[in-house]
Amino acid sequence: MAPVRVAAVQFAVGQDVAANLAACLRMIDRAAAGGARLVVLPEFCDHLSWYPSRATARERARRPGDAFLSAVAERARRHAVHVKLNVTLARDDGRTTGTNLLYGPDGTLLAASDKLVLMGAEGDHLDPGAAAGPVVATPLGRLGMYACMEGVLGEVCRDLAVRGAQVLLNGLNSFATDEASLHVPVRAAENRVWVVAANKVGPLLPAEHLPAISERLGVPPGWLHGAGESQVVAPDGTVLARAPRTGEAVVVADIDPAAADDKTRPDGTDVFAARRPELYGPIVSPPRPRTAPPGAKEITAAVARPAAPVEAGALAREAALRGADLVVLPELAFGPDASATRTARVLADALRGTSAHAVTSVRDGDSHLGCLVSAHGLVDTQRQLHRSARHAAWATRLGDGLEVFGLPWGRLAIVVGDDALYPETARLAAVADADVLAVPFTPREPWETRLGLLERAAENRLNVVAAGGDAGLVLALSGDFTLWTAWEGPFTGRISHPLVTRADGPVTLAPVHPARAVNRLVSKNTDLVAGRPWRAVASLAAATP
């Protein structure tokens, strides 16, 4: 397939529908003039997403085939381009939805999908979608659509990619800066697809209500503007083009949609073929109530990175003596031939006289086994869940589920080796009420530590402690999270992004708060785990999507 030029456009939207339509058409014109064959507009590009009542939202919503949508369709036909937009739509069945629409180069409506995950007050005025959106085969490749909050959770994008989408089209209505820095590019990298994401600029709320809403949210008025940074992202997570945070902009890039069919990482693992749908049932099952962890509000986590296996025990002891409650070492930290028995003995001796726990992994016969060890010996184990080409010669027996271990300070899940590549692994941990992930692994691509682990913390409200090779990360949950409660510190524009401590020596310590994993309510009506669209993403747990 020849390269395809795509465009993400950003602009301000207000309450004047006619002015908003003019902006949409002007930006489509600009993108088409730049050679784009596919144009993505922001979310809710017809009207601000704020309404005084549910009835008002329906009254002001678009209708299928109305003047607004007909004008966009005609502009797509005039330029012979595909156009994706998102509007508030009054459905004939009485629902009012946030709906993605894709128009073809002849002006035909090719596809529609209703937003499955509503953010905050959207839930007061709109109805969530009930079914997954389509994957649309076009001359430009197989396209999938999503909107804003659907990309802060992983299921919608994963579902589209599993069903064959090569290019994901995202419209945003967001003031959060971690959308552009984390949530948008990670969806490309973890799914090995292209992402074209268009955000707004300018106020996201009516000017007359901005001060009151700002005070209620505890967010300064200046932060309640669209954060811009519309972008095009490659399947390895590289941002090919990105707009500034402010001002109208059109960003274009040439992409090869067929490149998204290659799901192979550098070691030869096909990360889609290695998925384990039979294990993912809890992700597509109804949510259950969340309970608080049993122990301390704060613990000390440590990353230990031995330069050679002979150093592993000494570094674990150093960390424990410096007050670490949890020490995570890389996978196979004691060497490829160290047994579980020997590893547990050495680590137990290293932790002697402390209450610390340590995590690493071992080669145990035909299994890659995560080991949880205390001063009393081996506490429990977790077998790797997904096949890896790196260990194909011996790790042939896989685990049949993810365990969560109760410790004095909270609930721990162990993510073994390349299981860290799969967003489903951390989601299983969150659904099972884990508070902390211990990740002994060996990263092979930059996105794994730049985006992947950070997103596992952010989208699940999980603390993450990871060690592998030259990499080490402690990702701690901030107490400043829920938008409808007062924040302790100043608002920085980041909402779900974890606090990051990168290892800078053989032993790195940082505080972690297991109890903060209980609060998953990012905004009114929006829970990051209980609010997952479990009914609509059944393909994630299907043997043959």
ZAMARGU-4260 file (C-alpha; in steps of 0.2 Angstrom, whole numbers, plus 5000, padded with zeros to 4 digits):
<rodrens>
0) 5000/5000/5000 | 5006/5017/4996 | 5009/5030/5010 | 4994/5039/5016 | 4994/5057/5022
5) 4984/5059/5037 | 4980/5075/5047 | 4975/5079/5065 | 4967/5096/5067 | 4964/5106/5083
10) 4954/5122/5086 | 4942/5130/5098 | 4924/5126/5100 | 4910/5136/5108 | 4891/5137/5110
15) 4888/5145/5093 | 4885/5130/5082 | 4886/5140/5066 | 4903/5146/5071 | 4909/5129/5076
20) 4903/5122/5059 | 4913/5136/5050 | 4928/5131/5060 | 4926/5112/5056 | 4925/5116/5037
25) 4939/5128/5038 | 4951/5116/5046 | 4945/5102/5034 | 4950/5114/5019 | 4967/5117/5027
30) 4971/5099/5030 | 4965/5094/5012 | 4976/5109/5005 | 4991/5100/5014 | 4987/5084/5004
35) 4978/5074/5018 | 4967/5060/5013 | 4961/5057/5030 | 4956/5071/5042 | 4952/5069/5061
40) 4943/5083/5071 | 4942/5085/5089 | 4928/5077/5101 | 4912/5087/5103 | 4916/5098/5088
45) 4898/5104/5086 | 4896/5112/5104 | 4904/5113/5121 | 4901/5097/5130 | 4894/5107/5145
50) 4875/5108/5146 | 4863/5115/5160 | 4852/5099/5159 | 4850/5083/5150 | 4835/5090/5140
55) 4846/5105/5134 | 4859/5093/5128 | 4846/5083/5118 | 4839/5100/5111 | 4855/5106/5105
60) 4862/5090/5099 | 4865/5085/5080 | 4852/5075/5071 | 4857/5062/5057 | 4858/5071/5041
65) 4855/5089/5048 | 4863/5104/5041 | 4879/5103/5051 | 4883/5085/5047 | 4877/5087/5029
70) 4889/5101/5027 | 4904/5091/5034 | 4899/5077/5022 | 4899/5088/5007 | 4916/5095/5012
75) 4923/5078/5013 | 4915/5075/4995 | 4922/5091/4988 | 4940/5087/4993 | 4938/5068/4991
80) 4944/5065/5009 | 4939/5054/5023 | 4933/5064/5038 | 4931/5058/5056 | 4922/5069/5069
85) 4913/5067/5085 | 4897/5076/5090 | 4883/5076/5102 | 4870/5066/5093 | 4851/5064/5096
90) 4847/5046/5092 | 4829/5042/5086 | 4827/5029/5100 | 4828/5043/5113 | 4846/5042/5118
95) 4858/5057/5117 | 4876/5051/5113 | 4893/5056/5110 | 4896/5049/5093 | 4910/5046/5081
100) 4906/5048/5063 | 4917/5043/5048 | 4913/5051/5031 | 4920/5044/5015 | 4927/5054/5000
105) 4910/5053/4992 | 4902/5061/5007 | 4894/5044/5012 | 4893/5040/5031 | 4904/5025/5032
110) 4902/5021/5051 | 4896/5028/5067 | 4901/5023/5085 | 4894/5029/5102 | 4907/5033/5115
115) 4907/5019/5128 | 4916/5028/5142 | 4909/5045/5147 | 4920/5057/5158 | 4913/5067/5173
120) 4898/5077/5169 | 4895/5069/5152 | 4887/5055/5161 | 4874/5068/5168 | 4869/5073/5150
125) 4873/5059/5138 | 4870/5040/5137 | 4885/5029/5135 | 4886/5017/5120 | 4881/4999/5122
130) 4891/4991/5108 | 4909/4991/5102 | 4912/5002/5086 | 4916/4995/5069 | 4932/4992/5061
135) 4930/5000/5044 | 4939/4993/5028 | 4944/5008/5017 | 4956/5011/5003 | 4967/5019/5017
140) 4967/5004/5028 | 4956/4997/5041 | 4950/5011/5053 | 4944/5011/5070 | 4937/5026/5080
145) 4937/5031/5098 | 4935/5047/5109 | 4945/5054/5123 | 4941/5045/5139 | 4940/5029/5129
150) 4959/5031/5127 | 4963/5033/5145 | 4957/5016/5148 | 4964/5002/5137 | 4950/4991/5132
155) 4942/5001/5118 | 4958/5003/5108 | 4964/4985/5112 | 4947/4978/5106 | 4948/4988/5089
160) 4966/4982/5086 | 4962/4964/5090 | 4948/4965/5078 | 4961/4971/5064 | 4961/4990/5065
165) 4977/4997/5058 | 4974/5015/5061 | 4965/5022/5076 | 4956/5039/5075 | 4954/5048/5092
170) 4945/5064/5095 | 4948/5073/5111 | 4940/5086/5122 | 4954/5086/5135 | 4963/5099/5147
175) 4974/5085/5154 | 4992/5086/5148 | 4995/5067/5151 | 4984/5063/5136 | 4997/5069/5124
180) 5012/5063/5134 | 5006/5046/5139 | 4988/5040/5134 | 4988/5044/5116 | 5006/5037/5111
185) 5005/5021/5122 | 4989/5015/5113 | 4999/5015/5097 | 5014/5006/5104 | 5005/4993/5115
190) 4994/4988/5100 | 5007/4991/5086 | 4995/5002/5076 | 4994/5020/5070 | 4985/5033/5080
195) 4979/5050/5074 | 4973/5061/5088 | 4965/5078/5087 | 4962/5088/5103 | 4954/5105/5106
200) 4961/5122/5111 | 4952/5136/5120 | 4940/5135/5134 | 4931/5119/5137 | 4917/5127/5147
205) 4906/5142/5145 | 4915/5158/5150 | 4901/5163/5162 | 4902/5147/5172 | 4921/5145/5171
210) 4925/5153/5188 | 4912/5143/5198 | 4916/5126/5189 | 4935/5130/5192 | 4932/5133/5211
215) 4921/5117/5212 | 4934/5106/5203 | 4949/5114/5212 | 4957/5117/5195 | 4963/5135/5190
220) 4953/5142/5176 | 4968/5143/5164 | 4969/5124/5165 | 4951/5121/5159 | 4956/5124/5141
225) 4959/5111/5128 | 4977/5105/5130 | 4980/5104/5111 | 4996/5094/5106 | 4986/5084/5092
230) 4997/5071/5085 | 5001/5057/5073 | 5009/5042/5082 | 5018/5027/5074 | 5016/5009/5079
235) 5032/5009/5090 | 5025/5024/5100 | 5036/5037/5090 | 5027/5054/5088 | 5028/5058/5070
240) 5020/5075/5071 | 5013/5085/5086 | 5004/5102/5087 | 5008/5115/5100 | 4997/5116/5116
245) 4989/5132/5110 | 4982/5139/5094 | 4973/5132/5079 | 4984/5119/5070 | 4985/5106/5057
250) 4998/5092/5059 | 5001/5080/5045 | 5011/5064/5042 | 5013/5051/5029 | 5009/5033/5036
255) 5009/5015/5030 | 4994/5007/5037 | 5000/4990/5032 | 5015/4991/5044 | 5002/4989/5058
260) 5000/4971/5053 | 5017/4967/5060 | 5015/4963/5078 | 5032/4956/5080 | 5044/4963/5093
265) 5063/4962/5091 | 5065/4945/5099 | 5052/4937/5087 | 5037/4937/5098 | 5021/4940/5090
270) 5012/4949/5104 | 4995/4947/5097 | 4997/4928/5093 | 5004/4926/5111 | 4989/4934/5119
275) 4979/4922/5131 | 4960/4926/5128 | 4955/4912/5139 | 4963/4921/5154 | 4955/4937/5151
280) 4937/4933/5157 | 4937/4944/5172 | 4941/4959/5161 | 4924/4957/5152 | 4914/4952/5168
285) 4904/4964/5179 | 4914/4975/5191 | 4914/4971/5210 | 4916/4982/5225 | 4933/4988/5229
290) 4940/4986/5247 | 4954/4995/5256 | 4971/4986/5258 | 4974/4979/5276 | 4990/4988/5281
295) 5001/5003/5280 | 4997/5019/5271 | 5015/5021/5265 | 5029/5008/5262 | 5046/5010/5254
300) 5049/5001/5238 | 5066/4997/5231 | 5073/4993/5214 | 5089/4983/5214 | 5099/4981/5198
305) 5114/4969/5200 | 5128/4971/5187 | 5131/4952/5189 | 5121/4938/5197 | 5134/4937/5211
310) 5128/4955/5217 | 5110/4951/5218 | 5109/4945/5236 | 5120/4959/5242 | 5110/4972/5234
315) 5094/4965/5241 | 5101/4965/5258 | 5107/4983/5256 | 5089/4988/5251 | 5081/4979/5266
320) 5093/4987/5278 | 5089/5004/5271 | 5071/5001/5275 | 5063/4994/5260 | 5047/4984/5262
325) 5048/4977/5245 | 5063/4974/5234 | 5061/4970/5216 | 5076/4963/5206 | 5077/4959/5187
330) 5071/4943/5180 | 5083/4929/5182 | 5093/4940/5193 | 5103/4926/5200 | 5108/4919/5183
335) 5098/4908/5170 | 5103/4892/5179 | 5098/4897/5197 | 5084/4886/5204 | 5069/4892/5214
340) 5076/4883/5229 | 5093/4891/5228 | 5086/4909/5224 | 5074/4908/5239 | 5088/4902/5251
345) 5100/4917/5246 | 5086/4930/5246 | 5080/4924/5263 | 5097/4925/5270 | 5099/4943/5262
350) 5082/4948/5271 | 5087/4940/5288 | 5082/4951/5302 | 5070/4962/5292 | 5051/4961/5287
355) 5055/4965/5269 | 5049/4954/5254 | 5059/4952/5238 | 5053/4948/5220 | 5063/4941/5206
360) 5061/4926/5193 | 5069/4910/5190 | 5070/4896/5177 | 5060/4882/5185 | 5061/4867/5174
365) 5049/4871/5159 | 5042/4887/5168 | 5048/4905/5170 | 5043/4908/5188 | 5041/4924/5198
370) 5046/4921/5216 | 5040/4931/5231 | 5053/4928/5246 | 5054/4934/5264 | 5067/4931/5277
375) 5057/4914/5281 | 5060/4908/5263 | 5049/4906/5248 | 5032/4913/5251 | 5023/4910/5234
380) 5026/4910/5215 | 5018/4916/5199 | 5021/4907/5183 | 5023/4918/5167 | 5007/4919/5157
385) 5012/4923/5139 | 5024/4914/5128 | 5040/4924/5124 | 5052/4920/5110 | 5067/4925/5122
390) 5063/4910/5133 | 5055/4898/5120 | 5068/4885/5122 | 5063/4881/5140 | 5048/4891/5146
395) 5035/4880/5138 | 5023/4878/5153 | 5012/4894/5156 | 5002/4899/5171 | 4983/4898/5171
400) 4980/4914/5180 | 4986/4929/5189 | 4988/4928/5208 | 4986/4942/5220 | 4996/4939/5237
405) 4991/4947/5253 | 5005/4955/5262 | 5005/4965/5279 | 5004/4981/5269 | 4993/4977/5255
410) 4990/4966/5240 | 5004/4962/5228 | 5003/4954/5210 | 5019/4948/5201 | 5021/4952/5182
415) 5034/4940/5176 | 5045/4945/5162 | 5036/4949/5145 | 5019/4948/5153 | 5023/4967/5156
420) 5020/4969/5137 | 5001/4965/5138 | 4989/4978/5145 | 4978/4963/5150 | 4990/4957/5163
425) 4989/4973/5174 | 4970/4974/5171 | 4968/4957/5178 | 4978/4963/5193 | 4967/4978/5195
430) 4951/4968/5194 | 4958/4956/5207 | 4961/4971/5219 | 4980/4972/5218 | 4988/4988/5225
435) 5005/4985/5219 | 5013/4977/5204 | 5031/4969/5206 | 5038/4968/5188 | 5055/4958/5186
440) 5058/4959/5167 | 5070/4963/5153 | 5064/4978/5142 | 5068/4977/5123 | 5060/4992/5116
445) 5060/5010/5122 | 5041/5012/5124 | 5041/4998/5137 | 5048/5010/5151 | 5044/5027/5143
450) 5026/5023/5141 | 5020/5005/5144 | 5023/5003/5163 | 5018/5021/5166 | 5001/5018/5158
455) 4999/5001/5168 | 5000/5012/5183 | 4989/5026/5177 | 4975/5017/5169 | 4973/5004/5183
460) 4978/5015/5198 | 4991/5003/5203 | 5008/5006/5211 | 5022/4998/5200 | 5039/4993/5205
465) 5049/4986/5190 | 5067/4981/5188 | 5076/4975/5172 | 5093/4976/5164 | 5097/4995/5164
470) 5080/5000/5168 | 5072/5002/5185 | 5056/5012/5189 | 5045/5015/5205 | 5029/5022/5199
475) 5019/5028/5214 | 5001/5034/5214 | 4998/5052/5219 | 4985/5057/5232 | 4980/5071/5220
480) 4969/5062/5208 | 4950/5064/5209 | 4945/5080/5200 | 4929/5082/5212 | 4939/5083/5228
485) 4952/5096/5234 | 4970/5093/5229 | 4984/5094/5241 | 4996/5102/5229 | 4994/5113/5214
490) 4986/5106/5198 | 4999/5102/5185 | 4988/5097/5171 | 4992/5079/5174 | 4977/5069/5181
495) 4981/5050/5181 | 5000/5050/5178 | 5010/5042/5192 | 5024/5049/5201 | 5040/5043/5193
500) 5056/5038/5201 | 5069/5031/5189 | 5083/5020/5196 | 5099/5030/5196 | 5111/5017/5205
505) 5112/4999/5210 | 5098/5002/5223 | 5085/5015/5222 | 5072/5018/5235 | 5055/5027/5234
510) 5039/5029/5244 | 5024/5020/5238 | 5006/5021/5245 | 4996/5005/5243 | 4980/5013/5250
515) 4979/5025/5236 | 4975/5011/5224 | 4958/5010/5231 | 4953/5027/5224 | 4949/5025/5205
520) 4936/5038/5203 | 4945/5050/5191 | 4929/5061/5190 | 4911/5061/5194 | 4903/5045/5187
525) 4920/5039/5180 | 4929/5025/5188 | 4945/5019/5179 | 4942/5000/5183 | 4923/4998/5188
530) 4919/5010/5173 | 4928/4999/5160 | 4916/4995/5145 | 4916/4976/5150 | 4900/4972/5140
535) 4906/4979/5124 | 4923/4972/5122 | 4920/4953/5123 | 4932/4951/5109 | 4946/4953/5121
540) 4942/4936/5129 | 4936/4927/5113 | 4947/4914/5106 | 4945/4920/5088 | 4940/4938/5088
</rodrens>
